[in-house]
Amino acid sequence: MWALTVRPGQHDSLQVEEVPDAVAGDGELLVQGLALGVCGTDKEIARGDYGWPPPGRDRLVLGHESLGRIIEAPAESKFSEGDLVVAVVRRPDPEPCGACAHGEFDMCRNGRYCERGIKELDGYGSAQWAVDTDYAVPLDPRLEHTGMLLEPTSVVAKAWEQIDYIGRRSWFEPRRVLVTGAGPIGLLAALIGVRKELEVHVFDRVTDGPKPDLVRGLGATYHRGDICDVLAECAPDVVVEATGASAVVIDTISSTRRYGITCLTGVSASGRTIDVDAGSLNRSLVLENDVVVGSVNANLRHYRAAADVLAGADPAWLEAMITRRVPLRSAVEAFTPTDNDVKVVLDLGVPPR
């Protein structure tokens, strides 16, 4: 079968090649790959920044934002042939830490987890793939064209869960949220904010293209310009930071309302420095009971919550998030950014010539 592979640690090693057919083991589903979302993590692995192949191999099948249709399912499972399904990315290590042992493998403390398409396990960028039924999430049939958005939605479902957990330390009735960054993570965070009936504001640097319209399509308010001016105007109770831009991160964590919560979901590049008044930042955090929390990855609970979010979303809005669909044979094109990209998707159903 055809698959998108990479040699982790080597720049410019991305290619579509033939690999052995997928085989479902005991308790596993055999799935026809329909589509694959491409995200920043995939691009970093393709650049050679990181990634780990399966033991004994030098190449990794890339891709973790999956969408497929079941070809074969174990007779005793809750799945059936033809069902739409998304597969979970992370797996706990064989000798799990306490968090992994309790199903919270997104919070692994020892780092010995594996991840499909990232760390020591092949991903979902292939014509077919197999997955244990315990790590498969069924989808509403209406998500046939947009279900690959489930994985990034699970990430922000977890982020919102963390915000809610922290908020319950005291009386907590947030009214206003600011999402910084109108990429897929930011837009999906805004979608959940609207679902929570909050007043949602989204900040991004672009002036045109699909992002402002996508924000307005949610009934949210789009902002650009100086982030400090936006923060002063919005006075958010909650900030979901999805840019990873160092200056934006520092400005947001110091500018929420009293006992505000800033959830960091964007990953900043290392090696870049900015001047920070650490004393002033410390004073504002302490004297206002503010909280800053980082959030990454998701467990099964978050995937199921994300499936509910997408099932209840406007199908046309989800379709509009996908700004480019690229056939598998042209996969390298999906890793080259173009103007107005929001979410780029690989069509796995179009075989290479």
N, C-alpha and C positions, 0 to 999 in steps of 0.2 A: 504494500500500500504506500501511498505518498504521504510525506510528513514534512513539516518545517523543523529543521534541526539547526543546532549551533554548537560550536566548540567553546565551552565556557572559558573565559580568560583570554580568548584570542579575538582581536579586533577583526571585524568584517568577515566573519566565518559563517554567516547566515546562508542557508541554501534549502531548496526543496529537493528531497531525495527519496528514493525507495527504501523502506525499512520493512522488517518482518511484519506480517499481518498481526493485528491484535487478537489475543486469545483470552476468553473469559475463564477464570478459574472458579473453584467452588465458591458460591455465595456472591458471585460478581455478575454485573450486567455487561453485555456487549452492546456498544452504542455506536451508531453512525454519527460521525461528527458533522454538524450542520454549519456552525460558524464559530469564530474565535475573536474575542475582543483583543485589541492591541493596546497596551498601556506603557507607561514610563518604565516600569520594571522590565518589561520585555526588551525595550530599547536599550536599557543599561546592560542587560545580559548580552545583547547582540553587539554592543560596543566592546565587550570584553571586560566590563567593570567588575563583574562577579558572576556567580552561578556555579553549580556543581553538577557534573554528570553522574549518572548512576554508577555504582561501584564496578570497576573493571571495564568501563567504557570511556571514550573521549568525547562523545557527542551526546547531546541532550535534545529530546523532542521538546520544543518550546511551547509555551502557551498555558495560561491558567484561567482565563475568562471563557469558560466553556459553554457550549450549547449543543445538545445532541438529541437523537431520537433512538429509543431502545430497539435493538434488533432481536436480542434474546434476553430473557429474564428467568431467574430460578423460579420453579413452580411454586415454592412456598413463600415467595416475596410478595410485597405489596405492589410491585411494578408489573406492567404488562407490555408486550410488544406494541410499538407505536407511540408509547408515552414520551412526552418531552421531558428532558432531564438536564440538570446542571450538576457538576461534580465539585465537591469541596476540594480546596487546594492543600491545606496542611494536614499532616498526620503526626500524632504523638510518637515520641521515641519508644523503642521496645521496653526500656526500663524507665517508665514515665516519672517525671517530677510530680509533686502533689497536684498542681494545676491540671496537667495532662491527664492524670489518673481520674480527675473529676469531670472530664469532658471539656475543660477550659484550655484546650491546646493552643488557642490564640494567645494565651498568657504564659506560655512555656518559660520556665525559669532556668533551665540548663542549656537551652539552645540546641539540643540534639534531635529536634523534630526534623521531618522531611517535608518537602513541598513539591507538588506536581508542577513540572515545567520550570522549576527554580532551583531546587536543592535535592539532588540525588534520586529523583523520581521523574520519569518522562511525563511531559505535559499532555495537553489535549489538542495540539496543533496537528492532527492527523485525520485521515479519512475515517478511521474507526479507532475507538479506544475502549478500554475496560475499566470498571470501577466497582469496588465493593458496595453492596447495597446500603451499608451503614453510612456511606459517604456520598450518597446520591440524593438529590433534592428534586421532587417532582414539580413541574411547572404547569400553570394554567395554559391550555392550548392556544389561547389568544396571544401568547408571548413567543410564537413560532419564529418571528423575525427580530425580536428584541430581547430574548431571554439571556443573551450573553451579558446583559447589563446586571444580571443577578449578583455576580461576584463583587463588583464595585459597590453595589447597593448594600451588600452584606457588611462591607467595611464601614459604611456610614451608619448602618443600623446599629453596629456595635458602638460607634462613637456616640450616637444619641443615647444608647443605653448607659454608657459611662457618665454622660452629662446628667441623666436622670438619677442615677445612683448618688452622685455627688450632691445634686440639688436637695436630696432628701435629708442631708445633714441638718437642715433647718427648714423653716417655712420657705416654699419655693413655688412661685407662680410666675415664671418668666413670660414676658409679653413680646419681647423683641429679640430676634437673632440676626446677627451679621455673619454671612458666609464670605470669606475672602478667597476668591478664585472661582471662575465660572467654567472650569474644566469638568470632566465627568463626575469626579468626586464632589466638587462644590455644588454642581447642579443637583445631584442626587441627594446631597445633604439638605439643600433648599427644598427639594420635593418632600422630604420627611418633615421638615419644619412647617411647611404649608399643611401637611396632613395633620400635624399637631395643633393646627389653628393658631399658629404664631404669626406675628408680623415679620415677614422675612425680607431682609435686604441682602443684596449680593454685590460685592465689589470685584471689579476686574479692570484691567488696563485698556482693553480694546474699546473702540468707539462704534464699530459696525460689525457686520457679519452675523452669524446665527446666535451668538451668546446673548446679547441684549434681548433679542426676541424670545429666546428660550426662557430667560428669567421672567420676562413680562407674561409669557404664556402660562406661568405658574400663578400669576397674580401677585408676584413679588416685585420689589423695586430694585432697579439696576443703578449702580453708582460707578463712576470712574473719577479720576483726578487724584488728589492727595488723600492718602489713607487716614491721616490725622483729622482732616476736615470731615471725612465720611464718618469716622468714629464719633466725633463731636456731634454731628447731626443726628446720628442714629441712637446714640447712648444705649448700646445693646446690653441685655442681661446675659446673653450667651454669644460667644464667637466660635464658629467652626472655621479653623484656619486650614486652607487647602492649597496654598501657593508654595509653601516651603521657602519663600523669599525672606531672608534674614531680617531685613528692615521692617517688613510687614509683620513678622512674628513679634518682634520686640514692641512695636507700636500697639499691636492689638492686646498683648497681655497686660499692658499698663493702662488700658483705656476702657475697660468694661465698667459697668455700674458697680456699686458696692456689692460685695460678695458675689461678683460675677464669675463666670466659668469660661475659660478658653480651652477648647479642645484642639490639639495640634494633630492634623492628619497628613499634612504635607511634609516631605523629607527635605531638609536643607542640604545643599552642597557643602562639603567640608572645605576648609582652606580659605574661606572668605571671612574677612573681619569687618566689623563696624564698631564705632564708638558707642558705648552704652554707659549711662549714669546708673551703675549698679545700686548705689545707695538709694536713689530715688525710686528705682524699680522695686527694691526690697520694701521700702516704706509703704508703697501703694499696695503691694500684695499683702503685707501683714496687717496694716491698719484698716484695710477694707475687706479682710477675710476672703481675698480672691483665691481662685484655684486655677492652676494650669496643669493639664493632663495630656499625655500623649496616648494615641490610640492607633493600633495597626492590626490587620488581619481580622479573622472572624471564626467563630465556631458554629456548630450545627444550629444552635438556637438563633443566631443572627442570620444565617442563610434562610431559615424558615420565615423569619420576620421579613426579610427582604423580598421573599416570594410573595408575601401578602401585600407589601407595598407596591410591587410592580403589577400585580393582578388588579389593584384598585386604581392604577394610574391611567391617565388619558393615553390610549394607544398612539394617537397621532403625535403627542408630545414626545413619547419615547422614540418613535420613528425619527422625529426631527433631530434628536440627539446624535443619531448615527449619520454623520455627514459624508462618509465615504465607505463604500464596500469594494473590496479588492479580491479578485479570484486567487486561489491558492497558488496557481502557477506564477502569479506576479507578486508574490508575498513581499519581496524586498521593497516594492513601492510603498507598502503600508508603513514601512519604517522610515520613510522620508517625509518629513512634515510639509504640508502645503498650507496656504492661507485658508483660514476659516475652518480648519480641522477642529472637531470636538471629540467625537469617538470614531475611530477607524476600525473596521471589522473585516476579517478575512472570511471569504465564502469557501468553506471546505468542500462544498458539493460540486465544485468545478475542477475536475482533475487537470493536471498539467498535460500539455500536448506532447 
